[in-house]
Amino acid sequence: MILPAIAGVLIILSVLWEAFEAVVLPRRATRRFRVTRLFYRSTWIPWRWIAHQIRPTKTRETFLSFYGPLSILFLFVCWAIGLIFGFGLLYFSASRGESSPPSFLTCLYLSGGTFFTLGVGDVTPHSWRERWLVVSESGLGFGFFALVFSYLPVIYQAFSVREVNIVLLDARAGSPPTAAEMLRRHTGPHGMDALQQLLHDWERAAAEILESHVSYPSVSYFRSQHNNESWVAALAAILDTSALLLASIENPCTRQARLTFAMSRHTVADLAQLFNATPQPGDRDRLPPSELQRLRTTLTQAGFQLTDTEASRKKLAELREMYEPYLQGLSRFLFMELPPWILTKEITDNWKTTAWGRISGFATPAREEITVDDHSD
């Protein structure tokens, strides 16, 4: 029977090619149909829908945080099942010439035992074709597990590097990070030099996020350690700050702001394309005229010299149009909230809290209740 053999070979080659593109290939795969992409689409959308039904923020974020690690494990399981099923078809086809050929379930059992190198021996190959298939599958099984064990450290290393940059924003831009806090906290002696260095560091950090998340898109689903932090929120704060520096503030770090803005915008635009997160306007304006005026007043009181002209307002609007639709698309797709430009009330930074303290989340509308610090159990 040639048809089962053809189907088995196609399944095995498809799984191996998917694993190669996901783990080994250091660039984004551009094929229209990919099993890995279908897997993430078919699992993330219902997972996100369930999260929408969960009201408590801490419980919802905990639930969402499970998806990234679990998705990788289940993806490996799907690949393993595909390989076992493909070799089962090959065994089934190779054994058809025997006097008492085994059933397909028996062939699957032989395939699974060989793939995981169980060595039970209650089902044995008889022909040379079957023996060569056993040797090939056992070797492939060893290679598959080596691939899995090498893939996980790379994923968590990329996650760790990303999170270090996000945590460093706590004292520099607040929790959650905002453009107003980032600029306000860099006033005073040497403040502009420190701000220029921060933007320089985030030019590289944005490039690292782009490289790692394009090569390993599953890292994008990993949530940050705190509920009021995310890599999308951090990029939003950096882009907001850079846009404001370019449009409204006369300062010596305009060149660095332009470079950081370009790299960060490149990151959010490419990742939105990667996830097919259509750029779209937000449900509300992140910086309405009243908030822009309050932002200007706060920064002027902090000591920044602002340019408040029609040209500067137009330039700020043009810069925002270049990146905010992509941020909104990523925010909705990944269920990561965007921070405001300026907080409605003062919020305690994450670094000031402990399991015995308290912390608030995104303060976009002002609320009386205070959520429990997510340092606590």
C-alpha positions as CSV (number, residue, x, y, z in Angstrom):
1,M,0.0,0.0,0.0
2,I,1.7,3.1,-1.2
3,L,-0.8,5.8,-0.1
4,P,-0.1,5.4,3.7
5,A,3.6,5.5,3.0
6,I,3.2,8.8,1.0
7,A,1.0,10.3,3.7
8,G,3.5,9.2,6.4
9,V,6.5,10.7,4.6
10,L,4.6,14.0,4.0
11,I,3.6,14.2,7.7
12,I,7.1,13.6,8.9
13,L,8.7,16.1,6.5
14,S,6.1,18.7,7.5
15,V,6.7,18.3,11.2
16,L,10.5,18.4,10.7
17,W,10.3,21.5,8.5
18,E,8.0,23.2,11.1
19,A,10.5,22.4,13.9
20,F,13.4,23.6,11.8
21,E,11.6,27.0,11.1
22,A,10.5,27.4,14.7
23,V,13.8,26.5,16.4
24,V,16.7,26.5,14.0
25,L,15.9,29.1,11.4
26,P,17.0,32.5,12.7
27,R,14.5,34.6,10.8
28,R,10.7,34.8,10.3
29,A,9.2,32.2,8.1
30,T,7.0,33.7,5.4
31,R,4.9,30.7,4.3
32,R,1.2,31.4,4.2
33,F,0.2,28.2,5.9
34,R,2.2,26.9,8.9
35,V,1.0,24.4,11.4
36,T,2.8,26.2,14.2
37,R,1.0,29.5,13.4
38,L,-2.3,27.6,13.2
39,F,-1.6,26.0,16.6
40,Y,-1.0,29.4,18.2
41,R,-4.0,31.0,16.6
42,S,-6.3,28.2,17.5
43,T,-5.1,28.1,21.1
44,W,-4.4,31.8,21.9
45,I,-7.7,33.2,20.8
46,P,-9.9,31.0,23.0
47,W,-7.4,31.4,25.9
48,R,-7.6,35.2,25.5
49,W,-11.4,35.0,25.4
50,I,-11.5,33.1,28.7
51,A,-9.2,35.7,30.2
52,H,-11.6,38.4,29.1
53,Q,-14.2,36.8,31.4
54,I,-12.0,37.0,34.4
55,R,-12.6,40.2,36.4
56,P,-9.8,40.3,39.0
57,T,-6.7,41.8,37.4
58,K,-4.3,39.6,39.3
59,T,-6.1,36.4,38.6
60,R,-6.5,37.3,34.9
61,E,-2.8,38.1,34.6
62,T,-1.8,34.9,36.3
63,F,-4.1,32.9,33.9
64,L,-2.5,34.7,30.9
65,S,1.0,34.1,32.2
66,F,0.4,30.3,31.9
67,Y,-0.1,30.4,28.2
68,G,3.4,31.2,27.0
69,P,5.2,28.2,28.8
70,L,2.3,25.8,28.2
71,S,2.0,26.7,24.5
72,I,5.7,25.6,24.0
73,L,5.1,22.3,25.8
74,F,1.9,21.6,23.9
75,L,3.6,22.5,20.6
76,F,6.3,19.9,21.3
77,V,3.6,17.4,22.1
78,C,1.9,18.1,18.8
79,W,5.2,17.7,16.9
80,A,5.9,14.4,18.7
81,I,2.4,13.1,17.9
82,G,2.8,14.0,14.3
83,L,6.1,12.2,14.0
84,I,4.7,9.1,15.8
85,F,1.6,9.1,13.5
86,G,3.8,9.5,10.4
87,F,6.1,6.6,11.3
88,G,3.0,4.6,12.2
89,L,1.8,5.0,8.7
90,L,5.2,3.9,7.3
91,Y,5.2,0.8,9.5
92,F,1.6,0.0,8.4
93,S,2.6,0.3,4.8
94,A,5.8,-1.7,5.1
95,S,4.1,-4.6,6.9
96,R,1.4,-5.1,4.3
97,G,3.3,-7.9,2.6
98,E,3.5,-10.1,5.7
99,S,1.3,-13.2,6.2
100,S,-0.4,-11.7,9.3
101,P,0.2,-7.9,9.1
102,P,-0.3,-6.0,12.3
103,S,-3.2,-3.5,12.7
104,F,-2.7,0.2,12.4
105,L,-3.0,0.6,16.2
106,T,-0.2,-1.9,16.7
107,C,1.9,0.1,14.2
108,L,1.3,3.2,16.2
109,Y,2.3,1.4,19.4
110,L,5.5,0.3,17.7
111,S,6.1,3.9,16.5
112,G,5.6,5.4,19.9
113,G,7.8,2.9,21.7
114,T,10.5,3.4,19.2
115,F,10.3,7.2,19.2
116,F,10.6,7.3,23.0
117,T,13.1,4.4,23.0
118,L,11.1,2.4,25.5
119,G,12.6,-0.9,24.3
120,V,9.7,-3.1,25.5
121,G,10.1,-5.6,22.7
122,D,6.6,-7.0,22.6
123,V,6.2,-5.7,19.0
124,T,9.2,-6.3,16.8
125,P,9.9,-5.5,13.2
126,H,10.2,-8.4,10.8
127,S,11.4,-7.0,7.4
128,W,14.5,-5.0,6.6
129,R,12.3,-2.0,5.7
130,E,10.7,-2.1,9.2
131,R,14.1,-2.5,10.9
132,W,15.5,0.6,9.0
133,L,12.4,2.5,10.0
134,V,13.0,1.6,13.7
135,V,16.6,2.7,13.5
136,S,15.6,6.0,11.8
137,E,12.8,6.8,14.2
138,S,14.9,6.1,17.3
139,G,17.6,8.4,16.0
140,L,15.1,11.0,15.2
141,G,13.6,10.7,18.7
142,F,17.0,11.4,20.2
143,G,17.4,14.4,18.0
144,F,14.0,15.7,18.8
145,F,14.6,15.6,22.5
146,A,18.0,17.3,22.0
147,L,16.2,20.0,20.0
148,V,13.6,20.5,22.8
149,F,16.3,20.7,25.5
150,S,18.3,23.3,23.5
151,Y,15.2,25.3,22.6
152,L,14.0,26.1,26.1
153,P,17.1,27.8,27.4
154,V,17.2,30.1,24.4
155,I,13.5,31.1,25.0
156,Y,14.1,31.8,28.7
157,Q,17.3,33.7,28.0
158,A,15.5,36.0,25.5
159,F,12.7,36.5,28.1
160,S,15.3,37.3,30.8
161,V,17.1,39.9,28.8
162,R,13.8,41.6,27.9
163,E,12.6,41.6,31.5
164,V,15.8,43.2,32.8
165,N,15.3,46.2,30.6
166,I,11.7,46.5,31.7
167,V,12.4,46.3,35.4
168,L,15.1,49.0,35.0
169,L,12.3,51.4,34.0
170,D,10.7,51.2,37.5
171,A,12.8,53.9,39.1
172,R,13.3,55.8,35.8
173,A,9.7,56.0,34.4
174,G,7.3,54.7,37.1
175,S,5.1,51.7,37.4
176,P,3.6,51.5,34.8
177,P,6.1,53.5,32.8
178,T,4.9,56.8,31.3
179,A,6.4,59.5,29.3
180,A,5.5,62.2,31.9
181,E,7.3,60.3,34.7
182,M,10.3,59.5,32.5
183,L,10.9,63.1,31.6
184,R,10.0,64.5,35.1
185,R,12.5,62.1,36.8
186,H,15.3,63.3,34.5
187,T,15.3,66.9,35.5
188,G,18.0,68.5,37.6
189,P,21.8,68.2,37.3
190,H,23.0,65.7,34.7
191,G,19.3,64.6,34.2
192,M,19.5,65.2,30.4
193,D,22.7,63.1,30.2
194,A,21.0,60.3,32.0
195,L,17.9,60.5,29.8
196,Q,20.1,60.4,26.7
197,Q,21.8,57.3,28.1
198,L,18.4,55.7,28.8
199,L,17.3,56.3,25.3
200,H,20.5,54.9,24.0
201,D,20.1,51.7,26.0
202,W,16.5,51.4,24.8
203,E,17.6,51.7,21.2
204,R,19.5,48.5,21.7
205,A,16.8,47.0,23.9
206,A,14.2,47.6,21.2
207,A,16.5,45.9,18.6
208,E,16.9,42.9,20.9
209,I,13.2,42.6,21.4
210,L,12.6,42.7,17.6
211,E,15.3,40.1,16.9
212,S,14.3,37.7,19.7
213,H,10.5,38.0,19.2
214,V,10.7,37.6,15.4
215,S,13.0,34.5,15.7
216,Y,11.0,33.1,18.6
217,P,7.5,34.5,18.5
218,S,6.4,32.4,21.6
219,V,8.5,34.8,23.8
220,S,5.9,37.5,23.0
221,Y,3.3,35.6,25.0
222,F,5.4,35.5,28.2
223,R,4.1,38.0,30.7
224,S,6.2,40.2,32.9
225,Q,6.7,39.7,36.6
226,H,4.3,42.5,37.6
227,N,0.8,43.0,36.5
228,N,1.4,46.7,35.6
229,E,4.4,45.9,33.4
230,S,4.8,44.5,29.9
231,W,7.1,44.8,27.0
232,V,4.4,46.5,25.0
233,A,3.8,49.1,27.7
234,A,7.6,49.7,28.0
235,L,7.9,50.3,24.2
236,A,4.8,52.6,24.4
237,A,6.5,54.7,27.1
238,I,9.8,54.9,25.2
239,L,8.0,55.9,21.9
240,D,5.9,58.5,23.7
241,T,8.9,60.0,25.4
242,S,10.9,60.1,22.1
243,A,8.0,61.6,20.2
244,L,7.5,64.3,22.8
245,L,11.3,65.1,22.8
246,L,11.3,65.4,19.0
247,A,8.1,67.6,18.8
248,S,7.9,69.7,21.9
249,I,11.1,70.0,23.9
250,E,14.3,71.8,23.0
251,N,17.1,69.5,24.3
252,P,20.5,68.2,23.5
253,C,19.4,64.6,23.1
254,T,17.2,65.1,20.1
255,R,19.4,63.0,17.9
256,Q,19.3,60.0,20.3
257,A,15.6,60.4,20.6
258,R,15.2,60.2,16.8
259,L,17.3,57.0,16.7
260,T,15.4,55.4,19.6
261,F,12.1,56.4,18.1
262,A,13.1,54.8,14.7
263,M,14.2,51.5,16.2
264,S,11.2,51.3,18.6
265,R,8.7,52.1,15.8
266,H,10.4,49.5,13.6
267,T,10.0,46.9,16.4
268,V,6.3,47.5,17.0
269,A,5.4,47.7,13.3
270,D,7.3,44.5,12.5
271,L,5.8,42.6,15.4
272,A,2.3,43.8,14.6
273,Q,2.8,42.4,11.1
274,L,4.2,39.1,12.5
275,F,1.1,38.5,14.6
276,N,-1.2,39.9,11.9
277,A,-2.4,42.5,14.5
278,T,-4.0,45.0,12.2
279,P,-3.1,48.6,13.1
280,Q,-6.2,50.3,14.4
281,P,-7.2,53.4,16.4
282,G,-7.8,52.9,20.1
283,D,-11.1,53.0,21.8
284,R,-10.1,56.4,23.2
285,D,-7.5,59.0,22.5
286,R,-4.4,58.3,24.7
287,L,-3.6,62.0,24.8
288,P,-6.6,64.2,24.4
289,P,-6.1,68.0,24.4
290,S,-6.9,68.3,28.1
291,E,-4.3,65.6,29.0
292,L,-1.8,67.2,26.7
293,Q,-2.2,70.5,28.4
294,R,-1.8,68.8,31.8
295,L,1.3,67.0,30.6
296,R,2.8,70.3,29.4
297,T,2.0,72.0,32.7
298,T,3.6,69.2,34.7
299,L,6.8,69.1,32.6
300,T,7.1,72.9,32.6
301,Q,6.9,72.9,36.4
302,A,9.6,70.3,36.4
303,G,11.9,72.5,34.5
304,F,11.6,71.5,30.9
305,Q,11.4,74.2,28.2
306,L,8.5,73.2,26.0
307,T,7.7,74.3,22.5
308,D,4.0,74.9,22.4
309,T,3.2,76.0,18.8
310,E,0.9,74.8,16.1
311,A,3.8,73.3,14.3
312,S,4.9,71.3,17.4
313,R,1.4,70.0,18.0
314,K,1.1,69.0,14.4
315,K,4.5,67.2,14.5
316,L,3.5,65.4,17.7
317,A,0.3,64.2,16.1
318,E,2.2,63.0,13.0
319,L,4.7,61.1,15.1
320,R,1.9,59.4,17.2
321,E,0.2,58.3,14.0
322,M,3.4,56.5,13.0
323,Y,3.3,54.1,16.0
324,E,0.1,54.2,18.0
325,P,-2.0,52.2,15.6
326,Y,0.6,49.4,15.8
327,L,0.7,49.6,19.6
328,Q,-3.1,49.4,19.7
329,G,-3.0,46.3,17.5
330,L,-0.4,44.6,19.6
331,S,-2.2,45.6,22.8
332,R,-5.5,44.1,21.7
333,F,-4.0,40.9,20.3
334,L,-1.7,40.1,23.2
335,F,-4.1,41.5,25.8
336,M,-1.5,43.9,27.3
337,E,-2.7,47.2,28.4
338,L,-1.1,50.4,27.2
339,P,0.0,53.0,29.8
340,P,-1.3,56.6,29.6
341,W,1.0,59.5,28.8
342,I,0.5,60.9,32.3
343,L,-1.0,59.2,35.4
344,T,-4.2,60.6,36.9
345,K,-2.8,60.1,40.4
346,E,0.5,59.2,42.0
347,I,1.3,55.5,42.1
348,T,3.8,53.7,44.2
349,D,6.7,52.2,42.2
350,N,7.2,48.5,42.2
351,W,10.6,48.8,43.7
352,K,9.1,50.5,46.8
353,T,6.7,47.6,47.5
354,T,7.1,44.2,49.2
355,A,4.8,41.4,50.0
356,W,3.7,43.5,53.0
357,G,3.1,46.6,50.9
358,R,0.5,47.5,48.3
359,I,0.6,48.6,44.7
360,S,-1.8,50.0,42.2
361,G,-2.2,49.0,38.6
362,F,-2.7,51.2,35.5
363,A,-4.4,54.3,36.8
364,T,-6.3,55.4,33.8
365,P,-9.3,56.1,35.5
366,A,-8.7,57.3,39.0
367,R,-10.2,54.7,41.4
368,E,-10.6,54.6,45.1
369,E,-9.9,50.9,45.5
370,I,-6.3,49.6,45.8
371,T,-5.3,46.3,44.4
372,V,-3.2,43.9,46.5
373,D,0.5,44.0,45.7
374,D,1.5,41.2,43.4
375,H,4.5,40.5,45.4
376,S,2.2,38.8,47.8
377,D,1.1,35.2,47.7
